[in-house]
Amino acid sequence: LRDRVNVVADERLADSAAEVSLVAGGATRMARHDILEDSDPASSEARLRAKAATLLGVGPASDLWARVSNLERAGGLVAFAAQIGGARGDAPPI
């Protein structure tokens, strides 16, 4: 299959967007999606949390979500960066 797939960077697309063209039987089908254009915050949160759990594992993803959700009360982005930049286990509890 990899010999039949061609991936090309396209400067016209935002980093959050993807465009796909499928050519088969003389016909071309196209689709485009930009994850930042999703207008439903609830479905965006669910997809983002599921993706994080897949990449990081359920526990670390839940911890990361809790920390991000608590940014304003926990000192802002600088404090968050300090927490995640420390050695494993050094971050203070939420």
CORDA-V195996 format. One record per residue. N is the residue number from 1. RES is the residue in three letters. D_CENTER is the distance of its C-alpha to the mean C-alpha in whole Angstrom. Layout:
n-><N;N>
res-><RES;RES>
d_center-><D_CENTER;D_CENTER>
//
This chain:
n-><1;2;3;4;5;6;7;8;9;10;11;12;13;14;15;16;17;18;19;20;21;22;23;24;25;26;27;28;29;30;31;32;33;34;35;36;37;38;39;40;41;42;43;44;45;46;47;48;49;50;51;52;53;54;55;56;57;58;59;60;61;62;63;64;65;66;67;68;69;70;71;72;73;74;75;76;77;78;79;80;81;82;83;84;85;86;87;88;89;90;91;92;93;94>
res-><LEU;ARG;ASP;ARG;VAL;ASN;VAL;VAL;ALA;ASP;GLU;ARG;LEU;ALA;ASP;SER;ALA;ALA;GLU;VAL;SER;LEU;VAL;ALA;GLY;GLY;ALA;THR;ARG;MET;ALA;ARG;HIS;ASP;ILE;LEU;GLU;ASP;SER;ASP;PRO;ALA;SER;SER;GLU;ALA;ARG;LEU;ARG;ALA;LYS;ALA;ALA;THR;LEU;LEU;GLY;VAL;GLY;PRO;ALA;SER;ASP;LEU;TRP;ALA;ARG;VAL;SER;ASN;LEU;GLU;ARG;ALA;GLY;GLY;LEU;VAL;ALA;PHE;ALA;ALA;GLN;ILE;GLY;GLY;ALA;ARG;GLY;ASP;ALA;PRO;PRO;ILE>
d_center-><26;24;28;27;24;23;20;20;19;19;20;20;17;14;11;9;12;13;17;19;23;25;28;31;34;35;32;29;26;23;20;17;14;12;9;10;13;13;16;15;14;15;13;10;10;11;9;6;9;10;7;7;11;11;10;12;14;15;17;15;12;15;16;13;12;16;16;14;16;19;18;21;24;23;24;21;18;21;22;18;18;21;20;17;19;22;24;22;24;25;23;25;24;23>
//
